[in-house]
Amino acid sequence: MARSRGTDIPAAWNHYQQRVLEYISEVIETGQADGTLRPGSPIALGRLYFAVVTSFILVTTVAKTTTDEDGWPTDTEEFLEFVFDTFSARPRHVNGG
């Protein structure tokens, strides 16, 4: 949904997004407590996660290749590796891992 002048975000979308963000933030806090997920604001990381996953869903519904012209992965396995490396306290692709 575009955020332009005169555009209203439906209340149902705001409610859904808030519920999802609360849930994701709780999951992130749990993962941070056990050392699985990287440190940082659970709300900021939750928003980032929600945005990345939502964007991936949008891109993959219209893409015909494994990456778009900007290099955004449309392959599920590549995307999952990206998410893991972004949010993990122990990313696999750092220092040749």
Sine and cosine of phi, psi and omega as CSV:
sin_phi,cos_phi,sin_psi,cos_psi,sin_omega,cos_omega
0.00,0.00,0.80,-0.60,-0.03,-1.00
-0.96,0.27,0.61,-0.80,0.08,-1.00
-0.97,-0.24,0.99,0.12,0.04,-1.00
-0.87,-0.50,0.23,-0.97,-0.02,-1.00
-0.81,0.58,0.73,-0.69,0.04,-1.00
1.00,0.10,-0.03,1.00,0.00,-1.00
-1.00,-0.03,0.79,-0.62,0.06,-1.00
-0.96,-0.28,0.73,-0.68,0.10,-0.99
-0.99,0.16,0.79,-0.61,-0.01,-1.00
-0.84,0.54,0.63,-0.78,-0.01,-1.00
-0.85,0.53,-0.60,0.80,0.01,-1.00
-0.88,0.47,-0.62,0.78,0.02,-1.00
-0.92,0.40,-0.70,0.71,0.02,-1.00
-0.86,0.50,-0.68,0.73,0.01,-1.00
-0.90,0.44,-0.72,0.69,0.02,-1.00
-0.87,0.49,-0.75,0.66,-0.03,-1.00
-0.87,0.49,-0.65,0.76,0.01,-1.00
-0.91,0.42,-0.68,0.73,0.02,-1.00
-0.90,0.44,-0.68,0.74,0.02,-1.00
-0.91,0.42,-0.69,0.72,0.00,-1.00
-0.88,0.47,-0.66,0.75,0.05,-1.00
-0.87,0.49,-0.71,0.71,0.01,-1.00
-0.90,0.44,-0.76,0.66,-0.01,-1.00
-0.87,0.49,-0.66,0.75,0.02,-1.00
-0.88,0.48,-0.64,0.77,0.05,-1.00
-0.90,0.43,-0.67,0.74,0.04,-1.00
-0.89,0.46,-0.68,0.73,0.01,-1.00
-0.90,0.44,-0.69,0.72,0.04,-1.00
-0.85,0.52,-0.67,0.74,0.04,-1.00
-0.89,0.46,-0.72,0.70,0.02,-1.00
-0.90,0.43,-0.57,0.82,0.06,-1.00
-0.93,0.36,-0.63,0.78,-0.01,-1.00
-0.90,0.44,-0.57,0.82,0.00,-1.00
-1.00,-0.09,0.08,1.00,0.08,-1.00
0.99,0.12,0.14,0.99,-0.01,-1.00
-0.98,0.18,-0.64,0.77,-0.07,-1.00
-0.95,-0.30,0.49,-0.87,-0.04,-1.00
-0.87,0.49,0.45,-0.89,0.06,-1.00
-0.95,0.31,0.33,-0.95,0.02,-1.00
0.62,-0.78,0.12,-0.99,0.01,-1.00
-0.89,0.46,0.87,-0.50,0.03,-1.00
-0.85,0.52,-0.56,0.83,0.01,-1.00
-0.94,0.34,-0.71,0.70,0.02,-1.00
-0.90,0.44,-0.70,0.72,0.03,-1.00
-0.91,0.41,-0.60,0.80,0.05,-1.00
-0.90,0.44,-0.67,0.74,0.04,-1.00
-0.90,0.44,-0.68,0.74,0.03,-1.00
-0.88,0.47,-0.73,0.68,0.01,-1.00
-0.86,0.52,-0.76,0.66,-0.01,-1.00
-0.85,0.52,-0.69,0.72,0.00,-1.00
-0.91,0.42,-0.68,0.74,-0.01,-1.00
-0.91,0.42,-0.73,0.69,-0.02,-1.00
-0.91,0.41,-0.69,0.73,0.02,-1.00
-0.88,0.48,-0.68,0.74,0.03,-1.00
-0.90,0.44,-0.67,0.75,0.02,-1.00
-0.87,0.49,-0.69,0.73,0.02,-1.00
-0.87,0.48,-0.70,0.71,0.01,-1.00
-0.89,0.45,-0.73,0.68,-0.03,-1.00
-0.89,0.45,-0.69,0.72,-0.07,-1.00
-0.95,0.32,-0.35,0.94,0.03,-1.00
-0.98,0.22,-0.33,0.94,-0.02,-1.00
-0.91,-0.42,-0.18,0.98,-0.08,-1.00
-0.99,0.12,0.51,-0.86,0.05,-1.00
-0.91,-0.41,-0.08,1.00,-0.01,-1.00
-0.82,-0.58,0.00,-1.00,-0.02,-1.00
-0.99,0.14,-0.25,0.97,0.14,-0.99
-0.63,-0.78,0.51,-0.86,0.06,-1.00
-1.00,0.07,-0.06,-1.00,-0.07,-1.00
-0.90,0.44,-0.36,0.93,0.04,-1.00
-1.00,-0.06,0.04,1.00,0.01,-1.00
1.00,0.04,0.12,0.99,0.02,-1.00
-0.93,0.36,0.80,-0.59,-0.06,-1.00
-0.93,0.36,0.73,-0.68,0.11,-0.99
-0.93,-0.36,-0.03,1.00,0.08,-1.00
-1.00,0.09,0.77,-0.63,-0.10,-1.00
-0.87,0.50,-0.71,0.71,-0.03,-1.00
-0.89,0.45,-0.68,0.73,0.03,-1.00
-0.89,0.45,-0.65,0.76,0.02,-1.00
-0.90,0.44,-0.69,0.72,0.01,-1.00
-0.88,0.47,-0.61,0.79,0.08,-1.00
-0.89,0.46,-0.66,0.75,0.04,-1.00
-0.87,0.50,-0.73,0.68,0.00,-1.00
-0.89,0.46,-0.70,0.72,0.01,-1.00
-0.85,0.52,-0.76,0.65,-0.04,-1.00
-0.92,0.39,-0.47,0.88,-0.01,-1.00
-0.97,0.25,-0.65,0.76,-0.13,-0.99
-0.96,-0.27,-0.22,0.98,-0.05,-1.00
-0.97,0.23,0.53,-0.85,0.13,-0.99
-0.97,0.26,-0.27,0.96,-0.02,-1.00
-0.75,-0.67,0.94,0.34,-0.02,-1.00
-0.87,0.49,0.58,-0.81,-0.05,-1.00
-0.99,0.17,-0.45,0.89,-0.12,-0.99
-0.99,-0.14,0.30,0.96,0.06,-1.00
-1.00,-0.08,0.72,-0.70,-0.01,-1.00
0.83,0.55,0.65,0.76,0.07,-1.00
0.95,0.31,0.26,0.97,-0.07,-1.00
-0.92,0.38,0.00,0.00,0.00,0.00
